[in-house]
């Protein structure tokens, strides 16, 4: 999922960098600083997740966890993912510093989108919440794979071929991430529902305890 | 003050719960598959008069059918080929120039290998060698084992050079590979700990400024 250094053309790099800068600025502005610890722990989890390699399928893929980050943090996913990716680039040589903007947008963009699509549904009853969480985890990986193909549009010859390749390589990851996201949401709903985002906006939420 | 400490308790409780969830998820998945990385590694070395290349992903998977493009120091493309099913590729070196080799395994996996001029020069036999060949040189081997010495004198020094280089390449190959693996391996536990340390440090900075803002 990390695009290497020197693959992309300058306009793509600059565009990705600009979008990530905007996303990160909004993220930092919207971040609830009383939940700093949560952001940090999720960022650390994201940083580690890339080391978990999924040995199924034809290519080399790893976990992303961007669905979980998006669902828990909303716009805050942007700074969390940016920090995680920067550290991966420095310590593991995944991706690189010049492609950081593009990679961060490819991962954080879908995270944010699925937050807006499914964020409200996770407060419904258990079955709907779990299905929504699964969809959120799987869809965010799918969209990231698609974004990678779009980024490579200007360097690789055929978009559909690359897109099909990237997406099929990530099918196992999508399924695993769906379960991870559903597991996290299910667990938090039971144990600590106020850790889920937007909890206080639900009418009568305070009475549940 | 009361309110403040209560809030802090909630915050830590949230953190601890999340940590438990995340750790559980991470360990669950780590148990399912080896915790290996995703990175594209290419190594190149001169073997006799040819250039050998090997491409693999960080987890040890071989990069099959990766595109290989070879450029000389002027930027002219010399060759375009692909790696075989072992993720390897080899081609003869025809010109004495530093080489830039680009490998592309698709999906944004790209690596560049630079081969400096002195490495490439090793592919060409020593120009001074033929002059030395005419005068038979007593070698240590010849002193100990006359039979071996007899055979050696039957060979030109150029031939000996080729044979020795071939044997050396063969013996050195695993070492080169190991060195390259070491050079590229980033999944050192120290790196992981350092990365997490950075994140916690950033959280600390954020919490500090948040605290100051609230106090003022």
Interface residues (C-beta under 8 A of the other chain):
Chain A: X1 X2 X3 X4 X5 X6 X7 X8 X33 X34 X35 X36 X37 X38 X39 X40 X41 X42 X43 X44 X45 X47 X48 X49 X50 X51 X52 X53 X54 X55 X59 X60 X61 X62 X63 X83 X84 X87 X88 X90 X91 X92 X93 X94 X148 X151 X152 X156 X162 X165 X166 X169 X176 X180 X183 X184 X187 X188 X191 X192 X194 X195
Chain B: X7 X10 X11 X12 X13 X14 X15 X17 X18 X19 X21 X22 X25 X26 X29 X30 X33 X34 X35 X36 X37 X38 X39 X40 X57 X58 X59 X61 X104 X106 X107 X108 X109 X110 X111 X112 X184 X186 X187 X191 X192 X194 X195 X196 X198 X199 X200 X202 X203 X206 X207 X209 X210 X213
